[in-house]
């Protein structure tokens, strides 16, 4: 996973989300969504030649959209 740039970025995103001060219901949702991204990427990256890679990356992308919606509610 060390050379998997997208995974590394998703871990950085999760760490950044943990530092945000938000209402508890929004922070809870944001942390669940942001932790799912590296987990889904790791599932797909573990067997980089398996057919699940596109699905796992697509799931991570959809979760990223969910984070975007949560963050839009705080501005």
Residue pairs with C-beta under 8 A, 6 or more apart in sequence:
1 7
1 8
1 42
1 45
2 8
4 41
4 45
6 41
6 57
6 60
7 38
7 41
7 42
7 45
10 34
10 37
10 38
10 41
10 60
11 38
13 34
13 37
13 67
14 31
14 34
14 35
14 37
14 38
17 27
17 30
17 31
17 34
17 67
18 31
20 27
20 30
22 30
22 74
26 70
26 73
26 74
29 66
29 70
30 67
30 70
30 71
33 63
33 64
33 66
33 67
33 70
34 63
34 67
36 59
36 60
36 63
37 60
37 63
37 64
37 67
38 60
40 56
40 57
40 59
40 60
40 63
41 56
41 57
41 60
43 52
43 56
44 50
44 52
44 53
44 54
44 55
44 56
44 57
44 60
45 53
45 56
47 53
